[in-house]
Amino acid sequence: MTRAFDAIVIGAGQAGPALAVRLAKAGKSVAVIERKLFGGTCVNTGCMPTKTLVASAYAAHLARNAAAYGVRIGGKVAMDMPALKARQNRVVMNARHGVETWLKDTPGVTVIEGHAQFEGPDEVRVGPEMLTAPQIFLNVGGRAVVPEMPGVHDVAYLTNTSLLALDVLPRHLVVVGGSYIGLEFAQMYRRFGAEVTIVEKGPRLIAREDPEVSDAIKAILEAEGIQIRLNAECISFHPRGEDIGVGVTCLEGEPEVPGSHVLLAVGRKPNTDDLGLDKAGVALDARGYVTVDDQLRTSAPGVWAMGDCNGRGAFTHTAYNDYEIVAANLLDDDPRKVSDRLTAYALYIDPPLGRVGMTEAEVRASGRKALVGTRPMTRVGRAVEKGETQGFMKVLVDAETRQILGASILGTSGDEAIHGILDIMYAKAPYSVIQRAVHIHPTVSELIPTVLGELSPLEPSS
Ligand SMILES: Cc1cc2nc3c(=O)[nH]c(=O)nc-3n(C[C@H](O)[C@H](O)[C@H](O)COP(=O)(O)OP(=O)(O)OC[C@H]3O[C@@H](n4cnc5c(N)ncnc54)[C@H](O)[C@@H]3O)c2cc1C
């Protein structure tokens, strides 16, 4: 038997549920298919559990450093891993349950649990059941890459999903991959009390950022006792009794790091290989992402792709914005498009990195004349008062249009303060608008006008 709907949404991640509810409220019959956990990666194995743990790690860090604030804590600061994990699970379960009941309680939405696969351009199979609809929306997300490095299948490696399920403290966590996800886990587990080593095959951490950002973050992590092995040309894995030896280098230094646990954090790939997309005529790019146009239409008429699976973003806010774009085009006669979006994200180590727009390397590559302003957090009053003076802020401005091209705020509240810059960039207003807004004292944001008042030409690189 085939069930007919007006629309089918595959995946209940960050875009699918909101779109399903919006379509149902517009009078359409909508099937939502979810094969695993409602809320997808962000809710269950991504943003929410990690940021909950980052908060626990911050509490531990503050407690350890309490004396510097004139606070005396009797005895040694210790982690209660089951309590910490219970807190994580409460936050996750509450959000997961919220998404599930939201969908199940919305009239017009039919929730089907199982793995969806195309059988034809407008036909989807879930187990024995066939569904059909003239409009199908993919929101299938992605998963951690398990790299084919020598020995990887001989050891019990962890991914973000399995590490989040672990309720014991690793003695020595080796994090393979010095990028966003790896760095967040590295710092939180160090603060929980584990020995931590980051193994990165490139010459610096988070290579997409400017070198000074990478260097500052390396210093922040090393100051907390995290070992960092860069240029790890020969990453390999070896069972060593109860431990795992992670081969790092064939050239210099200790060739192997002995870990009790290994986290693979070397990237993610889209869940597009088991969807039967060929049967629907949905094209993929060379890396397996669904090819979409500026309004998220795929190569198959009547099929859209939203969120991480389209390769146009890798964040919850970009997935949700994909929903907004699709809904605006289909329901509001509002031609919103992906290219209107600015690159913006945060790295949630402590202190966090807030980022928007171009890096300095990108500005230089664009050949524009630019101005730059920087300020260390040691000269930001609020940071001094909080005793959190690591990091710096940096803003790049187009010398001709006076518009802001990009910014990095690595420092306390950097993830929040960046939004003032993001908003002015989105408004395409000149930087002088921020200078005239009177910011609140004492905040990190209040120093942004000061940085903009001290711009100097971006000198050619030597
Ligand atoms: C450790 C970690 C930390 C992160 N932290 C942040 C952060 O702080 N901020 C941020 O913005 N982003 C963060 N991200 C990224 C963020 O989680 C993702 O960008 C976001 O979840 C993408 O949402 P999505 O809707 O595209 O897909 P997902 O949330 O992955 O949802 C896809 C859903 O589709 C389902 N599905 C897949 N295939 C099928 C199928 N064939 N049939 C039925 N169902 C299917 C899956 O089960 C899943 O529920 C983090 C990611 C990780 C891994």
The ligand as an ORCA input file, in Angstrom:
! r2SCAN-3c Opt
* xyz 0 1
  C      30.423     17.364     18.413
  C      29.668     18.381     17.593
  C      29.467     19.643     18.097
  C      28.764     20.590     17.352
  N      28.595     21.829     17.870
  C      27.925     22.764     17.147
  C      27.711     24.065     17.677
  O      28.100     24.367     18.801
  N      27.038     24.956     16.927
  C      26.563     24.643     15.678
  O      25.955     25.489     15.032
  N      26.759     23.423     15.155
  C      27.421     22.484     15.863
  N      27.596     21.226     15.336
  C      27.050     20.948     14.004
  C      25.540     20.705     14.067
  O      25.261     19.669     14.977
  C      25.030     20.340     12.692
  O      25.452     21.328     11.772
  C      23.521     20.280     12.677
  O      23.031     19.307     13.570
  C      23.055     19.943     11.256
  O      21.698     19.767     11.261
  P      20.971     18.993     10.095
  O      19.551     19.344     10.265
  O      21.600     19.271      8.803
  O      21.227     17.429     10.355
  P      21.203     16.530     11.645
  O      21.026     17.335     12.872
  O      22.389     15.654     11.568
  O      19.884     15.653     11.465
  C      19.732     14.720     10.439
  C      18.706     13.682     10.857
  O      18.396     12.871      9.718
  C      18.233     11.531     10.147
  N      18.446     10.676      8.961
  C      19.571     10.558      8.215
  N      19.361      9.725      7.174
  C      18.077      9.301      7.274
  C      17.289      8.434      6.496
  N      17.742      7.867      5.379
  N      16.019      8.192      6.899
  C      15.508      8.787      8.010
  N      16.215      9.625      8.768
  C      17.486      9.900      8.409
  C      19.294     11.378     11.222
  O      18.996     10.285     12.074
  C      19.209     12.730     11.914
  O      18.298     12.695     12.995
  C      28.265     20.255     16.066
  C      28.448     18.969     15.563
  C      29.136     18.039     16.314
  C      29.322     16.659     15.748
*
